[in-house]
């Protein structure tokens, strides 16, 4: 069984988002959409209302690293 993800797991969430959306450049994703995609991850178990811009930005940057790695 996979580990439950929370807003604090930016790197793990970034990896999962890269797996779920491999052709999407994370820097083009609006935070409202990013929030929805994170909450929709099957392993995500945190309170959707406790996200904020700082947490979403950390997730976006972690995802962007994974995206760049996949492009090279």
PDB file of N, CA, C, O and CB in Angstrom:
ATOM      1  N   UNK A   1       0.835  -1.188   0.000  1.00  0.00           N
ATOM      2  CA  UNK A   1       0.000   0.000   0.000  1.00  0.00           C
ATOM      3  C   UNK A   1       0.883   1.256   0.000  1.00  0.00           C
ATOM      4  O   UNK A   1       1.884   1.332   0.712  1.00  0.00           O
ATOM      5  CB  UNK A   1      -0.952  -0.004   1.223  1.00  0.00           C
ATOM      6  N   UNK A   2       0.488   2.221  -0.805  1.00  0.00           N
ATOM      7  CA  UNK A   2       1.268   3.456  -0.911  1.00  0.00           C
ATOM      8  C   UNK A   2       1.097   4.316   0.341  1.00  0.00           C
ATOM      9  O   UNK A   2       0.078   4.263   1.029  1.00  0.00           O
ATOM     10  CB  UNK A   2       0.850   4.251  -2.161  1.00  0.00           C
ATOM     11  N   UNK A   3       2.110   5.091   0.600  1.00  0.00           N
ATOM     12  CA  UNK A   3       2.087   6.007   1.735  1.00  0.00           C
ATOM     13  C   UNK A   3       1.100   7.137   1.453  1.00  0.00           C
ATOM     14  O   UNK A   3       0.979   7.595   0.317  1.00  0.00           O
ATOM     15  CB  UNK A   3       3.505   6.573   2.022  1.00  0.00           C
ATOM     16  N   UNK A   4       0.400   7.580   2.487  1.00  0.00           N
ATOM     17  CA  UNK A   4      -0.526   8.695   2.329  1.00  0.00           C
ATOM     18  C   UNK A   4       0.247  10.000   2.144  1.00  0.00           C
ATOM     19  O   UNK A   4       1.236  10.253   2.832  1.00  0.00           O
ATOM     20  CB  UNK A   4      -1.472   8.793   3.545  1.00  0.00           C
ATOM     21  N   UNK A   5      -0.217  10.815   1.213  1.00  0.00           N
ATOM     22  CA  UNK A   5       0.441  12.080   0.904  1.00  0.00           C
ATOM     23  C   UNK A   5      -0.277  13.238   1.583  1.00  0.00           C
ATOM     24  O   UNK A   5      -1.500  13.234   1.724  1.00  0.00           O
ATOM     25  CB  UNK A   5       0.494  12.304  -0.611  1.00  0.00           C
ATOM     26  N   UNK A   6       0.513  14.239   2.004  1.00  0.00           N
ATOM     27  CA  UNK A   6      -0.032  15.461   2.583  1.00  0.00           C
ATOM     28  C   UNK A   6       0.566  16.652   1.844  1.00  0.00           C
ATOM     29  O   UNK A   6       1.450  16.489   1.003  1.00  0.00           O
ATOM     30  CB  UNK A   6       0.264  15.545   4.116  1.00  0.00           C
ATOM     31  N   UNK A   7       0.081  17.848   2.160  1.00  0.00           N
ATOM     32  CA  UNK A   7       0.599  19.052   1.514  1.00  0.00           C
ATOM     33  C   UNK A   7       2.095  19.225   1.717  1.00  0.00           C
ATOM     34  O   UNK A   7       2.751  19.880   0.907  1.00  0.00           O
ATOM     35  CB  UNK A   7      -0.124  20.268   2.034  1.00  0.00           C
ATOM     36  N   UNK A   8       2.641  18.660   2.767  1.00  0.00           N
ATOM     37  CA  UNK A   8       4.060  18.779   3.046  1.00  0.00           C
ATOM     38  C   UNK A   8       4.956  17.876   2.214  1.00  0.00           C
ATOM     39  O   UNK A   8       6.180  17.986   2.282  1.00  0.00           O
ATOM     40  CB  UNK A   8       4.292  18.502   4.463  1.00  0.00           C
ATOM     41  N   UNK A   9       4.368  16.998   1.442  1.00  0.00           N
ATOM     42  CA  UNK A   9       5.127  16.023   0.644  1.00  0.00           C
ATOM     43  C   UNK A   9       5.322  16.509  -0.787  1.00  0.00           C
ATOM     44  O   UNK A   9       4.983  15.806  -1.739  1.00  0.00           O
ATOM     45  CB  UNK A   9       4.414  14.665   0.640  1.00  0.00           C
ATOM     46  N   UNK A  10       5.866  17.705  -0.937  1.00  0.00           N
ATOM     47  CA  UNK A  10       5.978  18.332  -2.261  1.00  0.00           C
ATOM     48  C   UNK A  10       6.734  17.456  -3.256  1.00  0.00           C
ATOM     49  O   UNK A  10       6.297  17.303  -4.397  1.00  0.00           O
ATOM     50  CB  UNK A  10       6.673  19.680  -2.142  1.00  0.00           C
ATOM     51  N   UNK A  11       7.859  16.881  -2.843  1.00  0.00           N
ATOM     52  CA  UNK A  11       8.650  16.078  -3.784  1.00  0.00           C
ATOM     53  C   UNK A  11       7.888  14.842  -4.236  1.00  0.00           C
ATOM     54  O   UNK A  11       7.867  14.528  -5.426  1.00  0.00           O
ATOM     55  CB  UNK A  11       9.978  15.664  -3.148  1.00  0.00           C
ATOM     56  N   UNK A  12       7.269  14.144  -3.306  1.00  0.00           N
ATOM     57  CA  UNK A  12       6.510  12.942  -3.664  1.00  0.00           C
ATOM     58  C   UNK A  12       5.309  13.286  -4.546  1.00  0.00           C
ATOM     59  O   UNK A  12       4.995  12.560  -5.489  1.00  0.00           O
ATOM     60  CB  UNK A  12       6.039  12.212  -2.398  1.00  0.00           C
ATOM     61  N   UNK A  13       4.651  14.385  -4.234  1.00  0.00           N
ATOM     62  CA  UNK A  13       3.517  14.809  -5.051  1.00  0.00           C
ATOM     63  C   UNK A  13       4.003  15.214  -6.445  1.00  0.00           C
ATOM     64  O   UNK A  13       3.352  14.909  -7.444  1.00  0.00           O
ATOM     65  CB  UNK A  13       2.762  15.983  -4.373  1.00  0.00           C
ATOM     66  N   UNK A  14       5.148  15.902  -6.511  1.00  0.00           N
ATOM     67  CA  UNK A  14       5.706  16.271  -7.805  1.00  0.00           C
ATOM     68  C   UNK A  14       5.983  15.058  -8.686  1.00  0.00           C
ATOM     69  O   UNK A  14       5.722  15.076  -9.889  1.00  0.00           O
ATOM     70  CB  UNK A  14       6.976  17.059  -7.610  1.00  0.00           C
ATOM     71  N   UNK A  15       6.509  14.018  -8.079  1.00  0.00           N
ATOM     72  CA  UNK A  15       6.760  12.765  -8.811  1.00  0.00           C
ATOM     73  C   UNK A  15       5.454  12.172  -9.320  1.00  0.00           C
ATOM     74  O   UNK A  15       5.357  11.766 -10.478  1.00  0.00           O
ATOM     75  CB  UNK A  15       7.491  11.742  -7.911  1.00  0.00           C
ATOM     76  N   UNK A  16       4.453  12.125  -8.450  1.00  0.00           N
ATOM     77  CA  UNK A  16       3.152  11.557  -8.841  1.00  0.00           C
ATOM     78  C   UNK A  16       2.497  12.366  -9.956  1.00  0.00           C
ATOM     79  O   UNK A  16       1.921  11.799 -10.885  1.00  0.00           O
ATOM     80  CB  UNK A  16       2.214  11.493  -7.630  1.00  0.00           C
ATOM     81  N   UNK A  17       2.588  13.701  -9.860  1.00  0.00           N
ATOM     82  CA  UNK A  17       1.996  14.531 -10.909  1.00  0.00           C
ATOM     83  C   UNK A  17       2.720  14.348 -12.238  1.00  0.00           C
ATOM     84  O   UNK A  17       2.091  14.389 -13.296  1.00  0.00           O
ATOM     85  CB  UNK A  17       2.021  16.001 -10.499  1.00  0.00           C
ATOM     86  N   UNK A  18       4.021  14.150 -12.194  1.00  0.00           N
ATOM     87  CA  UNK A  18       4.767  13.885 -13.428  1.00  0.00           C
ATOM     88  C   UNK A  18       4.327  12.562 -14.041  1.00  0.00           C
ATOM     89  O   UNK A  18       4.226  12.445 -15.262  1.00  0.00           O
ATOM     90  CB  UNK A  18       6.286  13.866 -13.155  1.00  0.00           C
ATOM     91  N   UNK A  19       4.065  11.572 -13.203  1.00  0.00           N
ATOM     92  CA  UNK A  19       3.577  10.281 -13.695  1.00  0.00           C
ATOM     93  C   UNK A  19       2.168  10.408 -14.278  1.00  0.00           C
ATOM     94  O   UNK A  19       1.858   9.800 -15.302  1.00  0.00           O
ATOM     95  CB  UNK A  19       3.587   9.240 -12.562  1.00  0.00           C
ATOM     96  N   UNK A  20       1.326  11.194 -13.627  1.00  0.00           N
ATOM     97  CA  UNK A  20      -0.074  11.345 -14.055  1.00  0.00           C
ATOM     98  C   UNK A  20      -0.220  12.256 -15.279  1.00  0.00           C
ATOM     99  O   UNK A  20      -1.104  12.044 -16.109  1.00  0.00           O
ATOM    100  CB  UNK A  20      -0.909  11.901 -12.907  1.00  0.00           C
ATOM    101  N   UNK A  21       0.642  13.266 -15.390  1.00  0.00           N
ATOM    102  CA  UNK A  21       0.527  14.274 -16.448  1.00  0.00           C
ATOM    103  C   UNK A  21       1.900  14.507 -17.108  1.00  0.00           C
ATOM    104  O   UNK A  21       2.445  15.607 -17.017  1.00  0.00           O
ATOM    105  CB  UNK A  21      -0.038  15.611 -15.870  1.00  0.00           C
ATOM    106  N   UNK A  22       2.460  13.484 -17.768  1.00  0.00           N
ATOM    107  CA  UNK A  22       3.837  13.575 -18.272  1.00  0.00           C
ATOM    108  C   UNK A  22       4.055  14.623 -19.360  1.00  0.00           C
ATOM    109  O   UNK A  22       5.183  15.077 -19.551  1.00  0.00           O
ATOM    110  CB  UNK A  22       4.252  12.252 -18.799  1.00  0.00           C
ATOM    111  N   UNK A  23       3.009  15.012 -20.071  1.00  0.00           N
ATOM    112  CA  UNK A  23       3.177  15.948 -21.178  1.00  0.00           C
ATOM    113  C   UNK A  23       2.844  17.395 -20.808  1.00  0.00           C
ATOM    114  O   UNK A  23       2.842  18.276 -21.668  1.00  0.00           O
ATOM    115  CB  UNK A  23       2.317  15.519 -22.329  1.00  0.00           C
ATOM    116  N   UNK A  24       2.564  17.632 -19.532  1.00  0.00           N
ATOM    117  CA  UNK A  24       2.183  18.973 -19.088  1.00  0.00           C
ATOM    118  C   UNK A  24       3.390  19.677 -18.476  1.00  0.00           C
ATOM    119  O   UNK A  24       4.060  19.138 -17.594  1.00  0.00           O
ATOM    120  CB  UNK A  24       1.017  18.905 -18.067  1.00  0.00           C
ATOM    121  N   UNK A  25       3.657  20.899 -18.962  1.00  0.00           N
ATOM    122  CA  UNK A  25       4.698  21.724 -18.356  1.00  0.00           C
ATOM    123  C   UNK A  25       4.104  22.313 -17.077  1.00  0.00           C
ATOM    124  O   UNK A  25       3.153  23.092 -17.146  1.00  0.00           O
ATOM    125  CB  UNK A  25       5.204  22.860 -19.347  1.00  0.00           C
ATOM    126  N   UNK A  26       4.651  21.955 -15.908  1.00  0.00           N
ATOM    127  CA  UNK A  26       4.075  22.407 -14.641  1.00  0.00           C
ATOM    128  C   UNK A  26       3.989  23.926 -14.510  1.00  0.00           C
ATOM    129  O   UNK A  26       3.130  24.437 -13.791  1.00  0.00           O
ATOM    130  CB  UNK A  26       4.881  21.862 -13.505  1.00  0.00           C
ATOM    131  N   UNK A  27       4.866  24.647 -15.195  1.00  0.00           N
ATOM    132  CA  UNK A  27       4.852  26.105 -15.085  1.00  0.00           C
ATOM    133  C   UNK A  27       3.683  26.738 -15.825  1.00  0.00           C
ATOM    134  O   UNK A  27       3.446  27.939 -15.693  1.00  0.00           O
ATOM    135  CB  UNK A  27       6.146  26.672 -15.610  1.00  0.00           C
ATOM    136  N   UNK A  28       2.946  25.942 -16.605  1.00  0.00           N
ATOM    137  CA  UNK A  28       1.772  26.454 -17.316  1.00  0.00           C
ATOM    138  C   UNK A  28       0.475  26.162 -16.573  1.00  0.00           C
ATOM    139  O   UNK A  28      -0.598  26.571 -17.016  1.00  0.00           O
ATOM    140  CB  UNK A  28       1.704  25.856 -18.707  1.00  0.00           C
ATOM    141  N   UNK A  29       0.563  25.463 -15.453  1.00  0.00           N
ATOM    142  CA  UNK A  29      -0.629  25.040 -14.713  1.00  0.00           C
ATOM    143  C   UNK A  29      -1.016  26.103 -13.686  1.00  0.00           C
ATOM    144  O   UNK A  29      -0.193  26.515 -12.868  1.00  0.00           O
ATOM    145  CB  UNK A  29      -0.385  23.679 -14.013  1.00  0.00           C
ATOM    146  N   UNK A  30      -2.264  26.539 -13.736  1.00  0.00           N
ATOM    147  CA  UNK A  30      -2.767  27.489 -12.735  1.00  0.00           C
ATOM    148  C   UNK A  30      -2.859  26.794 -11.380  1.00  0.00           C
ATOM    149  O   UNK A  30      -3.078  25.585 -11.308  1.00  0.00           O
ATOM    150  CB  UNK A  30      -4.160  28.061 -13.154  1.00  0.00           C
ATOM    151  N   UNK A  31      -2.690  27.561 -10.315  1.00  0.00           N
ATOM    152  CA  UNK A  31      -2.739  26.977  -8.975  1.00  0.00           C
ATOM    153  C   UNK A  31      -4.101  26.349  -8.671  1.00  0.00           C
ATOM    154  O   UNK A  31      -4.172  25.370  -7.928  1.00  0.00           O
ATOM    155  CB  UNK A  31      -2.417  28.040  -7.932  1.00  0.00           C
ATOM    156  N   UNK A  32      -5.171  26.892  -9.230  1.00  0.00           N
ATOM    157  CA  UNK A  32      -6.484  26.291  -8.998  1.00  0.00           C
ATOM    158  C   UNK A  32      -6.546  24.888  -9.595  1.00  0.00           C
ATOM    159  O   UNK A  32      -7.103  23.971  -8.990  1.00  0.00           O
ATOM    160  CB  UNK A  32      -7.597  27.174  -9.595  1.00  0.00           C
ATOM    161  N   UNK A  33      -5.968  24.727 -10.789  1.00  0.00           N
ATOM    162  CA  UNK A  33      -5.924  23.401 -11.419  1.00  0.00           C
ATOM    163  C   UNK A  33      -4.969  22.483 -10.673  1.00  0.00           C
ATOM    164  O   UNK A  33      -5.273  21.311 -10.449  1.00  0.00           O
ATOM    165  CB  UNK A  33      -5.502  23.514 -12.896  1.00  0.00           C
ATOM    166  N   UNK A  34      -3.818  23.015 -10.289  1.00  0.00           N
ATOM    167  CA  UNK A  34      -2.841  22.226  -9.543  1.00  0.00           C
ATOM    168  C   UNK A  34      -3.464  21.693  -8.249  1.00  0.00           C
ATOM    169  O   UNK A  34      -3.293  20.523  -7.907  1.00  0.00           O
ATOM    170  CB  UNK A  34      -1.586  23.074  -9.228  1.00  0.00           C
ATOM    171  N   UNK A  35      -4.171  22.538  -7.551  1.00  0.00           N
ATOM    172  CA  UNK A  35      -4.847  22.137  -6.319  1.00  0.00           C
ATOM    173  C   UNK A  35      -5.779  20.954  -6.587  1.00  0.00           C
ATOM    174  O   UNK A  35      -5.769  19.965  -5.854  1.00  0.00           O
ATOM    175  CB  UNK A  35      -5.639  23.324  -5.722  1.00  0.00           C
ATOM    176  N   UNK A  36      -6.570  21.067  -7.629  1.00  0.00           N
ATOM    177  CA  UNK A  36      -7.507  19.998  -7.983  1.00  0.00           C
ATOM    178  C   UNK A  36      -6.810  18.695  -8.331  1.00  0.00           C
ATOM    179  O   UNK A  36      -7.272  17.618  -7.953  1.00  0.00           O
ATOM    180  CB  UNK A  36      -8.364  20.428  -9.142  1.00  0.00           C
ATOM    181  N   UNK A  37      -5.693  18.791  -9.054  1.00  0.00           N
ATOM    182  CA  UNK A  37      -4.955  17.588  -9.445  1.00  0.00           C
ATOM    183  C   UNK A  37      -4.321  16.922  -8.234  1.00  0.00           C
ATOM    184  O   UNK A  37      -4.290  15.695  -8.145  1.00  0.00           O
ATOM    185  CB  UNK A  37      -3.877  17.930 -10.478  1.00  0.00           C
ATOM    186  N   UNK A  38      -3.818  17.721  -7.305  1.00  0.00           N
ATOM    187  CA  UNK A  38      -3.215  17.150  -6.089  1.00  0.00           C
ATOM    188  C   UNK A  38      -4.280  16.442  -5.271  1.00  0.00           C
ATOM    189  O   UNK A  38      -4.093  15.300  -4.851  1.00  0.00           O
ATOM    190  CB  UNK A  38      -2.526  18.251  -5.236  1.00  0.00           C
ATOM    191  N   UNK A  39      -5.388  17.116  -5.049  1.00  0.00           N
ATOM    192  CA  UNK A  39      -6.464  16.537  -4.233  1.00  0.00           C
ATOM    193  C   UNK A  39      -7.018  15.261  -4.879  1.00  0.00           C
ATOM    194  O   UNK A  39      -7.490  14.364  -4.180  1.00  0.00           O
ATOM    195  CB  UNK A  39      -7.600  17.566  -4.032  1.00  0.00           C
ATOM    196  N   UNK A  40      -6.962  15.183  -6.204  1.00  0.00           N
ATOM    197  CA  UNK A  40      -7.480  14.013  -6.923  1.00  0.00           C
ATOM    198  C   UNK A  40      -6.546  12.802  -6.869  1.00  0.00           C
ATOM    199  O   UNK A  40      -6.962  11.695  -7.210  1.00  0.00           O
ATOM    200  CB  UNK A  40      -7.736  14.378  -8.364  1.00  0.00           C
ATOM    201  N   UNK A  41      -5.295  12.990  -6.448  1.00  0.00           N
ATOM    202  CA  UNK A  41      -4.381  11.845  -6.357  1.00  0.00           C
ATOM    203  C   UNK A  41      -4.936  10.838  -5.355  1.00  0.00           C
ATOM    204  O   UNK A  41      -5.338  11.221  -4.256  1.00  0.00           O
ATOM    205  CB  UNK A  41      -2.947  12.303  -5.941  1.00  0.00           C
ATOM    206  N   UNK A  42      -4.964   9.557  -5.718  1.00  0.00           N
ATOM    207  CA  UNK A  42      -5.558   8.548  -4.842  1.00  0.00           C
ATOM    208  C   UNK A  42      -4.923   8.465  -3.454  1.00  0.00           C
ATOM    209  O   UNK A  42      -5.606   8.143  -2.482  1.00  0.00           O
ATOM    210  CB  UNK A  42      -5.467   7.214  -5.496  1.00  0.00           C
ATOM    211  N   UNK A  43      -3.630   8.749  -3.352  1.00  0.00           N
ATOM    212  CA  UNK A  43      -2.931   8.629  -2.073  1.00  0.00           C
ATOM    213  C   UNK A  43      -2.979   9.910  -1.245  1.00  0.00           C
ATOM    214  O   UNK A  43      -2.495   9.934  -0.113  1.00  0.00           O
ATOM    215  CB  UNK A  43      -1.496   8.242  -2.313  1.00  0.00           C
ATOM    216  N   UNK A  44      -3.564  10.981  -1.803  1.00  0.00           N
ATOM    217  CA  UNK A  44      -3.593  12.250  -1.083  1.00  0.00           C
ATOM    218  C   UNK A  44      -4.685  12.209  -0.021  1.00  0.00           C
ATOM    219  O   UNK A  44      -5.855  11.986  -0.332  1.00  0.00           O
ATOM    220  CB  UNK A  44      -3.821  13.434  -2.057  1.00  0.00           C
ATOM    221  N   UNK A  45      -4.298  12.424   1.226  1.00  0.00           N
ATOM    222  CA  UNK A  45      -5.245  12.288   2.334  1.00  0.00           C
ATOM    223  C   UNK A  45      -5.331  13.521   3.230  1.00  0.00           C
ATOM    224  O   UNK A  45      -5.959  13.459   4.287  1.00  0.00           O
ATOM    225  CB  UNK A  45      -4.870  11.106   3.165  1.00  0.00           C
ATOM    226  N   UNK A  46      -4.717  14.638   2.839  1.00  0.00           N
ATOM    227  CA  UNK A  46      -4.729  15.842   3.671  1.00  0.00           C
ATOM    228  C   UNK A  46      -6.014  16.643   3.426  1.00  0.00           C
ATOM    229  O   UNK A  46      -6.768  16.365   2.493  1.00  0.00           O
ATOM    230  CB  UNK A  46      -3.481  16.718   3.379  1.00  0.00           C
ATOM    231  N   UNK A  47      -6.239  17.622   4.267  1.00  0.00           N
ATOM    232  CA  UNK A  47      -7.412  18.485   4.151  1.00  0.00           C
ATOM    233  C   UNK A  47      -7.214  19.441   2.974  1.00  0.00           C
ATOM    234  O   UNK A  47      -6.271  20.232   2.989  1.00  0.00           O
ATOM    235  CB  UNK A  47      -7.658  19.276   5.475  1.00  0.00           C
ATOM    236  N   UNK A  48      -8.069  19.390   1.965  1.00  0.00           N
ATOM    237  CA  UNK A  48      -7.915  20.270   0.809  1.00  0.00           C
ATOM    238  C   UNK A  48      -7.917  21.755   1.178  1.00  0.00           C
ATOM    239  O   UNK A  48      -7.334  22.570   0.462  1.00  0.00           O
ATOM    240  CB  UNK A  48      -9.017  19.998  -0.182  1.00  0.00           C
ATOM    241  N   UNK A  49      -8.549  22.101   2.260  1.00  0.00           N
ATOM    242  CA  UNK A  49      -8.671  23.511   2.659  1.00  0.00           C
ATOM    243  C   UNK A  49      -7.394  24.065   3.283  1.00  0.00           C
ATOM    244  O   UNK A  49      -7.279  25.277   3.466  1.00  0.00           O
ATOM    245  CB  UNK A  49      -9.815  23.671   3.636  1.00  0.00           C
ATOM    246  N   UNK A  50      -6.437  23.205   3.612  1.00  0.00           N
ATOM    247  CA  UNK A  50      -5.229  23.692   4.289  1.00  0.00           C
ATOM    248  C   UNK A  50      -4.082  24.000   3.329  1.00  0.00           C
ATOM    249  O   UNK A  50      -2.959  24.255   3.765  1.00  0.00           O
ATOM    250  CB  UNK A  50      -4.768  22.674   5.299  1.00  0.00           C
ATOM    251  N   UNK A  51      -4.358  23.979   2.032  1.00  0.00           N
ATOM    252  CA  UNK A  51      -3.311  24.361   1.081  1.00  0.00           C
ATOM    253  C   UNK A  51      -3.169  25.887   1.085  1.00  0.00           C
ATOM    254  O   UNK A  51      -4.061  26.618   1.517  1.00  0.00           O
ATOM    255  CB  UNK A  51      -3.639  23.834  -0.362  1.00  0.00           C
ATOM    256  N   UNK A  52      -2.026  26.328   0.593  1.00  0.00           N
ATOM    257  CA  UNK A  52      -1.822  27.764   0.406  1.00  0.00           C
ATOM    258  C   UNK A  52      -0.852  27.954  -0.756  1.00  0.00           C
ATOM    259  O   UNK A  52      -0.337  26.985  -1.315  1.00  0.00           O
ATOM    260  CB  UNK A  52      -1.279  28.446   1.717  1.00  0.00           C
ATOM    261  N   UNK A  53      -0.613  29.200  -1.107  1.00  0.00           N
ATOM    262  CA  UNK A  53       0.229  29.482  -2.272  1.00  0.00           C
ATOM    263  C   UNK A  53       1.640  28.928  -2.096  1.00  0.00           C
ATOM    264  O   UNK A  53       2.225  28.408  -3.046  1.00  0.00           O
ATOM    265  CB  UNK A  53       0.292  30.986  -2.524  1.00  0.00           C
ATOM    266  N   UNK A  54       2.181  29.034  -0.904  1.00  0.00           N
ATOM    267  CA  UNK A  54       3.544  28.534  -0.642  1.00  0.00           C
ATOM    268  C   UNK A  54       3.628  27.025  -0.864  1.00  0.00           C
ATOM    269  O   UNK A  54       4.579  26.540  -1.476  1.00  0.00           O
ATOM    270  CB  UNK A  54       3.978  28.878   0.800  1.00  0.00           C
ATOM    271  N   UNK A  55       2.643  26.285  -0.371  1.00  0.00           N
ATOM    272  CA  UNK A  55       2.637  24.820  -0.532  1.00  0.00           C
ATOM    273  C   UNK A  55       2.461  24.444  -1.999  1.00  0.00           C
ATOM    274  O   UNK A  55       3.135  23.542  -2.497  1.00  0.00           O
ATOM    275  CB  UNK A  55       1.512  24.181   0.318  1.00  0.00           C
ATOM    276  N   UNK A  56       1.563  25.128  -2.686  1.00  0.00           N
ATOM    277  CA  UNK A  56       1.342  24.831  -4.101  1.00  0.00           C
ATOM    278  C   UNK A  56       2.572  25.172  -4.935  1.00  0.00           C
ATOM    279  O   UNK A  56       2.904  24.455  -5.880  1.00  0.00           O
ATOM    280  CB  UNK A  56       0.127  25.598  -4.622  1.00  0.00           C
ATOM    281  N   UNK A  57       3.239  26.257  -4.589  1.00  0.00           N
ATOM    282  CA  UNK A  57       4.460  26.622  -5.317  1.00  0.00           C
ATOM    283  C   UNK A  57       5.554  25.580  -5.098  1.00  0.00           C
ATOM    284  O   UNK A  57       6.278  25.245  -6.036  1.00  0.00           O
ATOM    285  CB  UNK A  57       4.957  28.012  -4.873  1.00  0.00           C
ATOM    286  N   UNK A  58       5.684  25.068  -3.887  1.00  0.00           N
ATOM    287  CA  UNK A  58       6.683  24.031  -3.608  1.00  0.00           C
ATOM    288  C   UNK A  58       6.388  22.773  -4.423  1.00  0.00           C
ATOM    289  O   UNK A  58       7.302  22.137  -4.948  1.00  0.00           O
ATOM    290  CB  UNK A  58       6.713  23.695  -2.098  1.00  0.00           C
ATOM    291  N   UNK A  59       5.116  22.423  -4.525  1.00  0.00           N
ATOM    292  CA  UNK A  59       4.721  21.255  -5.322  1.00  0.00           C
ATOM    293  C   UNK A  59       5.018  21.506  -6.795  1.00  0.00           C
ATOM    294  O   UNK A  59       5.544  20.633  -7.485  1.00  0.00           O
ATOM    295  CB  UNK A  59       3.215  20.932  -5.124  1.00  0.00           C
ATOM    296  N   UNK A  60       4.681  22.704  -7.274  1.00  0.00           N
ATOM    297  CA  UNK A  60       4.924  23.035  -8.673  1.00  0.00           C
ATOM    298  C   UNK A  60       6.416  22.973  -9.009  1.00  0.00           C
ATOM    299  O   UNK A  60       6.791  22.477 -10.072  1.00  0.00           O
ATOM    300  CB  UNK A  60       4.371  24.424  -8.989  1.00  0.00           C
ATOM    301  N   UNK A  61       7.257  23.466  -8.121  1.00  0.00           N
ATOM    302  CA  UNK A  61       8.697  23.452  -8.364  1.00  0.00           C
ATOM    303  C   UNK A  61       9.253  22.029  -8.329  1.00  0.00           C
ATOM    304  O   UNK A  61      10.124  21.685  -9.127  1.00  0.00           O
ATOM    305  CB  UNK A  61       9.416  24.321  -7.331  1.00  0.00           C
ATOM    306  N   UNK A  62       8.757  21.207  -7.413  1.00  0.00           N
ATOM    307  CA  UNK A  62       9.185  19.797  -7.354  1.00  0.00           C
ATOM    308  C   UNK A  62       8.758  19.072  -8.629  1.00  0.00           C
ATOM    309  O   UNK A  62       9.527  18.294  -9.195  1.00  0.00           O
ATOM    310  CB  UNK A  62       8.587  19.085  -6.099  1.00  0.00           C
ATOM    311  N   UNK A  63       7.542  19.328  -9.071  1.00  0.00           N
ATOM    312  CA  UNK A  63       7.048  18.727 -10.306  1.00  0.00           C
ATOM    313  C   UNK A  63       7.877  19.223 -11.485  1.00  0.00           C
ATOM    314  O   UNK A  63       8.200  18.444 -12.381  1.00  0.00           O
ATOM    315  CB  UNK A  63       5.551  19.053 -10.516  1.00  0.00           C
ATOM    316  N   UNK A  64       8.226  20.511 -11.497  1.00  0.00           N
ATOM    317  CA  UNK A  64       9.012  21.062 -12.588  1.00  0.00           C
ATOM    318  C   UNK A  64      10.376  20.387 -12.684  1.00  0.00           C
ATOM    319  O   UNK A  64      10.868  20.132 -13.784  1.00  0.00           O
ATOM    320  CB  UNK A  64       9.180  22.564 -12.408  1.00  0.00           C
ATOM    321  N   UNK A  65      10.979  20.102 -11.554  1.00  0.00           N
ATOM    322  CA  UNK A  65      12.269  19.363 -11.555  1.00  0.00           C
ATOM    323  C   UNK A  65      12.097  18.005 -12.221  1.00  0.00           C
ATOM    324  O   UNK A  65      12.910  17.602 -13.053  1.00  0.00           O
ATOM    325  CB  UNK A  65      12.810  19.176 -10.100  1.00  0.00           C
ATOM    326  N   UNK A  66      11.029  17.303 -11.847  1.00  0.00           N
ATOM    327  CA  UNK A  66      10.763  15.986 -12.443  1.00  0.00           C
ATOM    328  C   UNK A  66      10.493  16.112 -13.938  1.00  0.00           C
ATOM    329  O   UNK A  66      10.935  15.279 -14.730  1.00  0.00           O
ATOM    330  CB  UNK A  66       9.567  15.308 -11.747  1.00  0.00           C
ATOM    331  N   UNK A  67       9.775  17.144 -14.312  1.00  0.00           N
ATOM    332  CA  UNK A  67       9.466  17.389 -15.720  1.00  0.00           C
ATOM    333  C   UNK A  67      10.732  17.638 -16.533  1.00  0.00           C
ATOM    334  O   UNK A  67      10.903  17.095 -17.625  1.00  0.00           O
ATOM    335  CB  UNK A  67       8.519  18.579 -15.855  1.00  0.00           C
ATOM    336  N   UNK A  68      11.611  18.466 -15.982  1.00  0.00           N
ATOM    337  CA  UNK A  68      12.885  18.749 -16.667  1.00  0.00           C
ATOM    338  C   UNK A  68      13.734  17.485 -16.796  1.00  0.00           C
ATOM    339  O   UNK A  68      14.337  17.247 -17.842  1.00  0.00           O
ATOM    340  CB  UNK A  68      13.676  19.837 -15.908  1.00  0.00           C
ATOM    341  N   UNK A  69      13.783  16.686 -15.755  1.00  0.00           N
ATOM    342  CA  UNK A  69      14.525  15.424 -15.826  1.00  0.00           C
ATOM    343  C   UNK A  69      13.980  14.525 -16.908  1.00  0.00           C
ATOM    344  O   UNK A  69      14.743  13.877 -17.624  1.00  0.00           O
ATOM    345  CB  UNK A  69      14.483  14.703 -14.493  1.00  0.00           C
ATOM    346  N   UNK A  70      12.657  14.478 -17.036  1.00  0.00           N
ATOM    347  CA  UNK A  70      12.023  13.617 -18.034  1.00  0.00           C
ATOM    348  C   UNK A  70      12.267  14.119 -19.461  1.00  0.00           C
ATOM    349  O   UNK A  70      12.265  13.335 -20.410  1.00  0.00           O
ATOM    350  CB  UNK A  70      10.522  13.525 -17.767  1.00  0.00           C
ATOM    351  N   UNK A  71      12.477  15.431 -19.604  1.00  0.00           N
ATOM    352  CA  UNK A  71      12.693  16.008 -20.937  1.00  0.00           C
ATOM    353  C   UNK A  71      14.128  15.793 -21.434  1.00  0.00           C
ATOM    354  O   UNK A  71      14.389  15.873 -22.634  1.00  0.00           O
ATOM    355  CB  UNK A  71      12.375  17.503 -20.916  1.00  0.00           C
ATOM    356  N   UNK A  72      15.050  15.520 -20.513  1.00  0.00           N
ATOM    357  CA  UNK A  72      16.446  15.383 -20.933  1.00  0.00           C
ATOM    358  C   UNK A  72      16.858  13.945 -21.133  1.00  0.00           C
ATOM    359  O   UNK A  72      18.005  13.675 -21.487  1.00  0.00           O
ATOM    360  CB  UNK A  72      17.352  16.020 -19.926  1.00  0.00           C
TER     361      UNK A  72
END
